[in-house]
Every structure is written in C-alpha cells, then in structure tokens.
Amino acid sequence: MTYSSSQIRQEWSPIVSKIGQVWSRVEEESVFRNLREAALLFVEPAKYQDLVTRTESQGFSCQIVSKVRVSSQYSARSEPPRAGDSFVFRTVISRREAIKEVADVIGAGADDDRIGAFLGYPPCCREFFRQAWTYGGLVDVTHAQFEGLGPLDIERVAVNPLLRWIGVRPVFHLPCRFDCDASAEVANALSNLAVQLGEGELEQRKAEMLSGPAEWSANHGIGQVLHAFFRIVFTSDWTPQRRVLRIHGETPERSPAGDRFPYSKRLSAPGRVQKRTRVALLAQASPSHADNGFASDAAMSKAHANLLSALKSFLKRSGREGLSTVLDLGAGDGTLLMRMQAADVPAVRWIGIERDGGRVERGRSRSQDVELIHGDIAEVIAARAVPFDASSLILINPRRLLEMDHVTRGAVVVALRQGGSCVLFYSYDQLTDDAVSLQAVEGGVGDLLASGTAIAVSVSAREVC
C-alpha cells in the first residue's frame, strides 16, 4: 500500500493499524455475545495462551486446527509453513459443547456451506463463495460482479469489501453483492459492537474510508484499488482486458485534490492548461517513439530501461518506501510513466505535462492510469496546478529548461525547491554529448542539486548526487 502523500500517511497509517487490532477484538466478542456460532482466528504462538484465558473466562473454548505460514502481504489463500518459516495458529473459538464439532468441520475444510454457517455468513454469500471461489477458482472474487467487459459504476454501496487487502472491512465474509441486505445487517451489528467496545470514533473513521470513492481495476493478473487516501496493488485473476469498477460514494472531507477519479476535484491552471478527458478502457496501442523524441522503438526501450535502472537504484539507496506522485515535465505521450508503472516503481499517481496536444490525446488513448495534462510546464508548476510534495518524484530533461527564458527557468526551479520533492534531471544517450544541456543541469539548477533533494542522471554516462 502506498499513501497519497506524507501527510495522509501520517494521519491514516495509525488508524489503519488500530482498525486491524480492534477488528480482532470484534471477531472474538461477536462469538462471546452470541452474534454467531464461531470465529476463525489467526493467532501468533506467543499470544495463544492469552486467547485461551480470555475464551475460558467467557465460558467458551478455543482449539487450534492448523498452522499457517506468515506472509508479508495479504494472501487470498492460506499455506502451511515450511521449515524455518514464521507461522500462526489457525484457531477456532466456539461454545464448549460445540468446539469439537466446529473445529473438526473447519479443519477438514470440505463443507463450505456448513463452515460459513458456523461463522455467521449469510446463505446468499455462502452460495456466492461456493460458485466464485470453490467452483470458479477465483482469487479475487470482485471479477464475479462483472457480466461484460465495460466499466462498472456504482453510486453507493451497502458493504464495501475492496479495502480487505489492508484489513479494513465491514464484515468477516465476502459479500455476494455490494448491495447485499443480509451482509449490510451483519455489518451494522458488527459496527454497533465496536461502538459498545468503546471504539465509536474509530468506527467513524473506518466508515469514512469504506464509504469514500474507490476504483478497483485488474488486468493480466495484477489488481489495484485506488482510493483517495492510498493505492493498493495485489494479485488478481488473469483477464485479457482491463476491468474497472468504480464506487463513487461520498468524498471524504480531507480528500486530496486531483483531476481524476477518485480525487475530490479537477485541477485547473491558467493559460494553456486544459482539463483532462477520461478513457473508459485501456487501449493497447503501440508506443510511439516519435512522440517521445526517439528514432525507433528499440532506442526508446533501451533508454527507458537504463533510466529505470538508475531510478530504482536511487530509490533503494535513499530508502524511499513509496511515492505519492511521479510527475513527468515534458511527458510526450506518457510512455515513460507507463513503463515506470509496469516496472512496479512505488507510486500512487502518475502525472505527465505535455504541450503537444496530439501527443497528449494519443497517450490518453493508451492508459487511464497515467494522467496526461495538456499545458505549459512553467505555467503548471508556477501555479502549483498539480500536486507535488516531499513524497513526490519529479522527472525533467534539462533541455526543457533550456527552452525557457532565464526568468521563467528561475521561477520553475524556485517552485520545485519550495515543493520539497525529489527531482530527477535526466538525459538519454543522444543528449550525453550535448554540452549545453549538461551545463543547464550543473549550472542552472545548481542550488537545487546542492540542497540534496535533486539528482542528475545521464543514463549512459554517470550519476551525480
């Protein structure tokens, strides 16, 4: 998961962590208060005895049914630990007189309907699970919501399971539909339970996350949820075309601004900056080397690969865990940003500014995930019409600076310095001998380089930090 900005991370990371902790309490208490027959928990070995003590004090019992390997990320399916692996106990809680029966059924794993009934899942959702997961073999059951290939737009939902990848969920089970009434009743009961446990304020923040705009998408086995506060990437099921599902919901009060869904508003800038249009589905057109200043696709691919290698090396060396925004000043048709995204450079948003309207339109036809803005670099940056902060990365070829007059170039450098972003000045093979271009890097932005927030990379020659 990557947060939209450092400020968002600072505010919401502790909240997400606490939601997970409280959810574990709700799982136990929902059994103790007879909201359901049993709970299935994943318990660290060092905490198991504490669980035994709590359950016995409530007149209930717990029993281990298996060991599960600990994964560093959300996993749709449990795996047994290998030698040396960390593990947790897959543990059942239920009434003393029922614990053996419940543990035997859940441990065997052969009767999904009976297991779901023990765990309090509605009949409609148990049938959905059997069709989509057991028989359909889906890892990401969101695919089961689709009847065709077009985007699926939902105004509001009763239960939103899309944030389960980070442990934020309204119910324990996978709802059969976003408007499942039975699941909504369960969600309401669990929310009331959390309030009774003294977590009313946390429930409000959780509701803010779950009711806000969110976009789920998947293509070629890679899934993504884009929320106003963060971006989540996970393993999905393979599809030949990109699928998109949008929940419009209610925009959070402190939602970051942006020019695309799910952010709170479109951006605008004076002069030649124009609003970006939407593309419904990803169109797989060939990248245009000419739109990016190269003589051939092969030359472009090689230059981009070298730049990506240098960039990843810098990010690893600087210890940057994630970027809120990657902003390319002079983006052509956005191919570099698309390749950075495909190479798993950790970022939430990908924005390119390009003054050639034809390149912008051709790039927009190829990807919805990259935001291309038709406008002048200097005007957009000076007006702060796109978001960039200390957790952003800005890409610019020094030749773009040479195209500006001295005053305009100085204003751009000042704006970049005030924004606090990391700035990557780069030149490709065909520019390494361009003395004027390199002089612009080393002289025209010397103060920025000296500040430590910028690096210069000539991908075929050298790197200066």
N, C-alpha and C positions, 0 to 999 in steps of 0.2 A: 504494500500500500504506500502511495506517495501523496502527501498533503498538498493542497493548492498553494500554500505559502507557509513561511516560517511562523507567521502569526497564527494561522489556522492550526498548524501542528501544535504550537504551544498551548492553545486553548482546548483542542479536541482530543489530543492523544491521551491525556489522563482520563478524560471522560470515557473514551472507548475502552480503556483498560478497566475502569471501575465497572462499566456495564457488564463486562465479562465476569467479574468477580460476583456481582450481585445476581447475575443470571444463574450461577452455580447454586447460590442460596435459594433462589426461586425454584430450581429443579428439585431440591430436597424438600422444601416446605410445601410444594404442591402435593407431595405424597403424604407428608405428615398431617396436612389439613384436608385430606381425602378429596382433592380435586381430581386425582387419577389413581389408578391401582399401583403403578410402579414407576420408577425412574431408572434410566440407564446413564451412569456417570463414568467419567474417565478420571481416575484418581491417582495422584503421584504416590509411590510406595511410602514415602515418609509421612504422608497425610492420611494414610488409610486407617490407622488406629484411631485418629481423631474422628473420622467418619463413623467408625463402629461405635464409639462412645456416644456421639450425637444421636444416631439412629436408635440405639438401645434405650437412651434416656427418654425417647419419644414413644417407646413401646413398639418399635419397628426393628427390622433386621436388614443386614446387607450381606451380599455374597459376591465374590469375585467369579466371573465367568471366563475371562481370558486376559492375556497380556497383549498390549498394542504398542507398536513402535511409535516413538515420538517423532513427529515431523516438524520441520521449521516453518511450515506454512499449512494453510487449510488443505485438508485432504478429504475427498469425497468418499473414500473407502479406507477401512482400517486394515493395517498389515501387521502380522506377527513380528516381533523383534528378532533380529539376527544377533549372533554372538557379539557382545560388546555394545549393542545399541541401547540407548536410553528407552525406557518404556513406562507405561502407565497401566493401572489395573482397570479393565472394563468391568464395572461393578453395578450390581442391581440392588435397588432399595425397594422393599415392599413390606406388607404386614408379615408378622412372624409365621402365621399359619399358612401363608401363601408363598413365602420366599422360595421354597424348593421348587414348586411348580413353575413359578415365574422364571427363576434362574435357569431351569432345565430348558424351557421353551426358547428363551432368548439366547442361551448358549448354543443350542442346536442350530438356530438361525434358519429353520426350514419353513416356518409358518409365518409369513409376513403379516397376514391379517390378524392373527392372534397376538403376535408381538405388538403390533400397532394398537390393538385394543387394550392391552395391559398398560401401554404408555400413554393412553388417553388421546390417541389420534382419531379424528372423525372418520366414519366409514367411507365417505366420499374421497377423502385424502388417502386412505389406505388402499382403495382401489386404484387411484391415480398412481400411487407409488408402485403398485404391482405392475401396472401397464407400462409406465415410463421407465422405471428403474430395473425391476426384476426381469420383465419380458423384453422391454425396449432396449435395455442396456445403456441408457443414457447416463453420463456422468453429471451433466448439467441439465437438469430437468426443465429449465426455462425454455428449451427448444420445443418442448411438448405444447407450449402455448401457441405455437405458430401453425397455421393452416396453409399459408402460402409463403412466398419469399419477400413480400413487401414489408416495409417498416410497420411495426405495431405501436400505435399511440394510445395511451391510456390516460384519461384525465386525472383520476384519483383511484387509489386502491384501498381495500379494506385491510389487507395484510400484505406487507412488502417483504419478500424473502431475499431480495437482491443483496442485502448487506450481510448475509450469513457468512460470507467469506471472511469477514473480520470479527465474527462473533456477535454481531448486532442483529437480533431477530425478534419478531413479535411472538412466535410460537416455537415449540420444540420440533415440530414436524415440517414437512414440505407441503405447503398448501396446494390443493388441486387447481385453484384459480386465484387470481388476485382479488376477486370479489366473493370468495367463499364465505358464506354466512356462518357456517359451523366453525371455521377457523377464526373468524372475527370474534365469536363468542369466547373461544379459548383465549385469544389474545387479550380481550378485555378482562377476563378473570385473572390472568397472569399479571397484567398491569396493576390491577387492584391489589393483588397480593404483594407486589413490590412496594406499593404505597403503604400498605399495612406494616411492612418491614422497615418503614422509615425512609424510603428512597423516593419520595414523591418528586423532589426536584430533579433527581437523576432521570426519572421516568419522563419528565417533560423534555429534557434534552434528548433522550432517546427518541421520543415521538417526533421531535424536530428533525432528526436525521431521517427517520423512516418515512415521514410524510413529505419530505422535500423532493424536488425534481431529481431524477436519476435516469441515466441511459445505460442499458445493457446492450452489448454487441458481441458477436462471435464470428470468427472466420478461420478456417483451416486449423481448428483445434485450440485456438487462443481466444479466451474470453476476456472481456473488460467491462467493468462498471465505472462509469464516470458520474461522480456526484459533485455537487457544488463545493464540497469540502475536501475531496480526495479522489484518487483514481486507484482502482483495484484491478490487478491483472491475475488471471488464474487459468487453469487447464479446463477447457470446454470440450465439446464434441466436434468432430470434423464436419464442416459444411463447405461445399464448393463456392458458395457466395456468402457475402456478409449479411448477417441478420441483425436487425436493430429493433430494440424495444425501448420506448420512452414512457416514463411516468412523469407527467407534468406537475402534479402535486402542488404544494404550497411553498413558495420561495422563502427560505429562512431569512430572518430579519438581518443577519450579518453576512449574507451570501456575497462572495466575491463577485465583482463586476466582470462581464465578458461579452463578446459579440456572438456567442453561440450557446446553444443548449448544453448544459443546464444552468448556466450562469444567469445572474439577475437581470442584466440589461445589455443591450448592444452598445458598442463603443462608437464614438464619432470623433472626428478631428477636422480642423479647418482645412481649407484649400482643396487639394485633390483627393483626400481620403474618402473612399466610398464604402457603403455598407456591403458586407459580405453576404452572398446568397448561399442557400442550403443546397446540398445534393442528397437525394434520398438514399441511394445505394452506391457503394463503391464501384466505380467503373474501372476495369482493368485494362487501361490503355498503356502502350509502351512509353517509357520515359523519353523525353525529347532532349537529346544532348545539345541541340541548337538553342533551346530555351534556357540553357544553363551555361552557355559560353564555351562549349567543347566541340571538337572536330568530329568526335564519334562517341557512340555509347560505351565502347571499350575504354576510351580515355577517361570518360566521366566516371565509370565504375571504379577504375584504378585510383583516381584521385580521391574519390569519396571514401574508398576503403582505407587509404593512407590517413586521411583526416580522422576517420572514426577510430582508428588505432591510436592516434595521438591523443584524441579526446578522452577515450576510455582510460588511457594511461594517466592522464592528468586527473580525472575524477577519482581514480583509485588512490593516487598519490596524495590528493588533497582531502581524502576521507569524506567526500560528499556522498551521503546516502541517497539523496533524491533531489530533484529539481522541481520547482513549481512550474517554471515556464522555460522553454527553449525558444528564443526569438532570433530569427534569421533576417538581417537587414540587407536586402537585395537578394531575395529568395528564388528568383526565376520562377519556375513552375512548382517549386516546393519539393523537388526530388530529394535533395539532401536531407530535409527534415523527415521525409517518409522513410528514407533509409536509416536514419538515426533511430526512428521509432521501431522499425523492423529489427534493428540490432539490439533492442532492449536497453537503450540509453534511458535511465530512470527519470521520467518527467511526467507531469500531469497534462500540460498543454503544449501545443506546438503551433507557433505563430510565425508567419512569414510576411514581410512587407516587400512589395514589388511595384515599381512604377509603370511597368509594361502591362496594360490591361489584357492583352491577348495571352500572355504567359499566365496571368492570374486565372483567367477563365479555363484555360487548358488544365492547370493544376487542380482547380476546384472540381473538374470533371473526374479526376482520378482518386481523390480521397476526401472524405468528410472529416477525418480525424485531424488533418492539418488545416489550420485557419489561415487562409491567404487574404491579405488586405491590399487593395489597390490604392497606392498612395505614395507620397514622397517621404523618404526616410527621415530627413531632417524635420519635416513638419510633424510627423507622427511622434518622434522621440521628444522633440521640444515640448509638444502638447501633452506628453505622458498619456497618449490615447490608447496605449496598450500597457498591460501590467508587467512590471519587472521590479524585482526587489533583490534582497541579499541571497535568496534561494533560487535566483534565475541565472540562466546562461545566455549570453548574447553573442551571436556569430556575426562577424562582418569582415569582408575582404577590404583591405586598405585602399584598394582602387576606388571604392565607393566614397571614401573620404576625400580622395583627390578630386573627385568630380564636384565637390562643394567649394565655395569660396572660403577664405580664411575665417571670416566672422561666423559663417554657418557651421563650419567644421568645429570651431571652438565651442559653440553653443551645444552641439551634439555631444562632444567629449565631456563638457560640464554636466549635462543631463545624465550621461551614463555613470559618471563618478558619483553624483548625488543619489542615484538609484541603488548603489551598493552591489550591483550584480557582478558576477564574474564575466569578463569579456574575453572572447577568443578571437584574436586577429589572425586570419589565415590567408595563405597564398598557395596556389597549386603549382604544378610543375612549370606551366607556361609562364608563371609570374616570378619564379625564383631569381631570374636574372634581371628583373625589372627594378633597376636601382631606385627609380623614383618611388615605386610602390613600397619597397622596403624602407626607404627613408621616411615615408609617411608613418610607418609603424614605429620606427625607432625614434623619430623626432617629433612628429605632430601629436603623438599621444604619449609622449614620454612620461608625463606626470601620472597618467593612468597606470602605465606599466609599473612605475616606481611605487605606486600605492599598494601593490601586491594583489589587487583584485582583477588583474588582466594578465593574459599570457599571449605571446606571439608564436605562431607555428607556421613554418614553411614545410609542408608535408614531405617534401623530397630532400630537405636540407638540414633543418635544425629547429630546436625549440628553445625559447628564451623565457624564463620565469622571473 
